[in-house]
Amino acid sequence: MSKTKNDVNIKAVGTRLKQIRFLLNMRQIEMAKVLNISNSHYSKLEIGIGGISNGLLFSASQKFGITYDWLANGVGQTPNSVLDIKDPRKDTPLPHCHSLLQEDDFIEKILLEANREDLKNLSIQISKTLHITYEHALAMTIKESLRNPNQEQTTES
């Protein structure tokens, strides 16, 4: 287990940062910019190399609207959707999701997307790669599908 001098499991922190990045659909360079660190430093954090200061952990937790305890130690509520995280690139948390919630057929859209075989298969791959639950991965893929409705769908009829 790789730990920094502040006794944080850097590999686990890296995995959680990657989770946040995926939920916000950000690139590593964007995360680095938000955190005011070099792209190289951020890349190393995601794979568990190097160290992270308590100050950077605190700053990241504030910028993304998550708890310090979850980011540093995995304690507490895991952000399961993009609605649980503040997007530091915007003044308000992801307004496009809030506008979707106002649509009458929003639940029906979610259920239809959840039954798409291509999204189910992708969610399985994502859950294995990121070491997150299948449900979390499915929620991420459904969110992306609803955000980008004009992308080609390969749903079986």
N, C-alpha and C positions, 0 to 999 in steps of 0.2 A: 504494500500500500504506500503510494508516494504522498508524503506530507510536506508541508512547508513549515517554516519555523513557528508559524502561529497555529500549528497542529490541525490544519485543514487538509482533507484529502483532495489534493489538487486534481486528480483524475476524475473524481466525482463532481467537483466544481465545474470542470471542463465539460462534462456530460450535461450538466444542468444549463450551462451557458449555451451549449449547442441546441438544447431543447428550446430555449427562449428564442434563439436565432431562427430556428425552423418555424416556430409558431408565428413569428413576426415576418417571415419570408424575407429575411435580411441576408446579405452576404457577409463574409468575415470582415471585409474591409469596412463595411458600414458599422458593424459592431465595434471594431477597433476605434473608429472615429467617435462614436457615441461615448466610449469609455476613455477617450483621450489617451490611448496607448498605440504603439505601432502595430501594424498588421502582423508582423512577425511575432510579437509578444502575444497577441490574441490567438494566433494559430497555435502557438505552443500551449497556451492555456487550454484550448479545446482538446488537445491530445494528452494533457496531463504532464507537460514538461515545464520546468521552471517553477516559479513561485508566484504567489498573489498576496498582496498586502491586505490587511484588514480595511484600510482606507478604500482600496479598489473594490473590495467586496461590498462595503457599505455604499459606495457611489453607484455601483451597478444595481444594487437592490433598490435604491432610491429612483434611479433613472427608469427602471423597468416596472416599478410599482409592485415589487415582490418582497417577501420578508428576508431579512439578512440570515435568519436561522435556516430557512429553506435553501438559500443559495450556498451558504457556507457549509452546512451540515446535513442538509436533506431533511430537516425537521420541520413539520408543519404541512400545510396544504400545498400540494403540487399544483402549479398552474396547468389546468387541463385544456384550456382553450385560449385563443387569442383575446377573448373578452376578459380574461383574468390578468392580462399583462398590459401595462401602459406602453404605448409606442413612443419612444423618445423623439422620433422624427416628426411627430405631430403634437399639437397642443392638447388635443383630446384623444382618448382611447378609441382608435379605429371606428370612425363614424360610419363607414360603409357597412359594418356589421349591425350597427344600431338601426340603420335604415332598413336593412333586411328584416329585422325583428318586427317592423311595422307592417309588413306585407301580410295579407290575409292568409295566403297559402304557404307561409314560411315552413310550418311543421311538415306539410305534405312534401315540400321540396326536399327537406332533410331526409325524410323517410325514403323517398325515391332514390336519392343519392346513396343512402346507406345500403340499398339493395343492388347497386351496380357491382357486378362481378369484378370489373377492372379496378374499382376503388377498394374492394375487399382484398384483392390480391396485393395491390400496392400497400395497403395498410399492414398486411402481414409482414411484408418486406421491411417497411419502415419500423415496425415494432421490434423486429429482430435486430436491425441495424442500430437503432437508438436505445435499445433496452428499455422500452416503454411499453405500457399495456397496449393490446390490440385496440381497445376502445379509444384510447387517447390518439393513437395513430389514425384510426378511422375518422375521429372528429377533425383531425388536422386535414385529412384528404377531402372530407366533405366541405370544410370551410374553404379550401382552395378551389374546389369545384364550383362552389356558389359564388366566390369572388370573381371567377373567370368563366362565366357561363358560355361564352362564345367559342371556347376550345372544343375541338372535335371530341365527341363522346363515342366510346366503343361498347355501349350497352347492348347486351343481347336481348332480342325481343322474344 
